[in-house]
Amino acid sequence: MLVSGDTLSGFVGFATDANFAYVATASRGIWRAPLASLPLSVPSAKSVESSSLDIYPNPLSTKSLVAFALPSRAIVSLRLYHELGILRSAIFEGEMEAGPHEIPFAGEGLVDGMYSVVLSGDGNRQVGRVLIVR
């Protein structure tokens, strides 16, 4: 059981099922915790245009598209976070015109699991969830 304030040294691996997260360590064995009890450091969703990101196909095994619309020209970042809030990829960073956009994304080198895709720009956030399965 994960205990508040405890640390995981020698992290070896991580996996989830529908209800639990499993963390393997080099020196302390395998830990299990309910997914609902784990803090997520990904910011709460605040919509850029009152809708969530469209990610398809979802779940993805090789490639996916992240679709969204911007109400005005903005400098944006599109980032991928693991379900524990760990940044795994900066998918896109730069300026975009207003209107609909589709950004290709490949899940290469990522372990199976649930991820958050976060679009940030002009002080707003839009969040989508994607499941990666091989």
C-alpha positions in Angstrom: 0.0 0.0 0.0 1.3 3.5 -0.8 1.6 5.6 2.3 1.4 9.4 2.2 4.9 10.9 2.4 6.6 7.6 1.4 9.1 7.6 -1.4 9.8 5.1 -4.2 13.5 4.6 -4.7 14.7 2.3 -7.4 11.6 2.7 -9.6 11.6 -0.3 -12.0 8.2 -0.3 -13.7 4.6 0.8 -13.7 1.3 -0.7 -14.9 -2.4 -0.2 -14.4 -5.7 -2.1 -14.8 -9.2 -0.7 -14.6 -9.0 0.0 -10.9 -5.4 -0.1 -9.6 -1.9 1.3 -10.3 1.0 -1.1 -9.8 4.5 0.2 -9.1 7.6 -2.1 -9.1 10.6 -1.0 -7.2 14.1 -2.5 -7.0 14.2 -2.7 -3.2 10.7 -2.5 -1.9 8.7 -4.9 -4.1 5.5 -4.2 -5.9 3.1 -1.6 -4.6 -0.6 -1.3 -5.5 -2.9 1.7 -5.0 -6.4 2.5 -6.2 -6.3 4.8 -9.2 -8.9 7.1 -7.7 -6.5 7.8 -4.7 -3.5 8.9 -6.8 -2.9 12.6 -7.2 -2.6 13.8 -10.8 -0.4 16.8 -11.4 -1.9 17.6 -14.8 -3.9 20.8 -14.5 -7.7 20.7 -14.5 -9.3 21.3 -17.8 -10.3 24.8 -18.7 -11.6 24.8 -22.2 -10.1 26.8 -25.0 -13.4 26.6 -26.9 -15.8 24.9 -24.5 -15.0 21.4 -25.8 -12.5 18.7 -25.1 -9.8 17.6 -27.5 -10.7 15.0 -30.1 -8.1 12.2 -30.2 -8.6 9.5 -32.8 -8.2 6.6 -33.0 -8.5 6.1 -29.3 -7.2 3.8 -28.0 -4.1 4.0 -30.2 -1.5 1.5 -31.0 0.8 3.4 -33.4 -0.4 6.8 -34.6 -3.2 9.2 -33.7 -4.5 12.6 -34.5 -5.3 15.3 -31.9 -8.0 17.7 -33.3 -9.0 21.0 -31.8 -10.1 24.5 -32.8 -8.7 27.8 -31.7 -10.9 30.8 -31.4 -8.0 33.2 -32.2 -4.4 33.2 -33.2 -2.3 32.0 -30.2 1.0 30.5 -29.1 0.1 27.0 -27.9 1.7 23.9 -26.5 0.4 20.4 -26.9 1.9 18.0 -24.3 1.4 14.4 -23.3 1.4 13.5 -19.6 1.4 9.9 -18.2 -1.5 9.3 -15.8 0.7 10.1 -12.8 1.3 13.6 -14.2 4.8 12.9 -15.7 5.5 14.9 -18.9 6.3 12.3 -21.6 6.3 14.4 -24.8 6.0 17.9 -26.1 3.9 17.1 -29.2 3.8 20.6 -30.5 4.9 24.1 -29.4 4.4 27.2 -31.5 2.1 29.8 -32.9 -1.1 28.7 -34.7 -3.8 30.6 -36.5 -7.5 30.6 -35.5 -9.6 27.7 -36.7 -9.6 23.9 -36.7 -6.3 22.0 -36.4 -5.2 18.3 -36.5 -1.8 17.4 -35.1 -0.4 13.9 -35.8 1.0 12.0 -32.8 2.9 8.7 -32.6 3.0 6.8 -29.3 6.4 5.4 -30.0 8.5 4.5 -26.9 5.6 4.9 -24.5 4.4 2.1 -22.2 0.7 1.0 -22.3 -1.5 3.1 -20.2 -3.7 6.2 -19.9 -2.3 9.5 -20.8 -3.6 13.1 -20.8 -3.0 15.4 -23.8 -3.0 19.0 -22.6 -3.4 22.0 -25.0 -2.3 25.2 -23.4 -2.5 28.7 -24.9 -3.5 32.2 -23.9 -3.9 31.2 -20.2 -6.5 28.5 -21.1 -6.3 24.7 -21.1 -8.0 21.9 -23.0 -7.5 18.3 -21.8 -8.2 15.0 -23.6 -7.4 11.5 -22.5 -5.9 8.8 -24.6 -5.3 5.1 -24.0 -2.2 3.6 -25.5 -2.3 -0.2 -26.0 0.1 -2.3 -28.1 
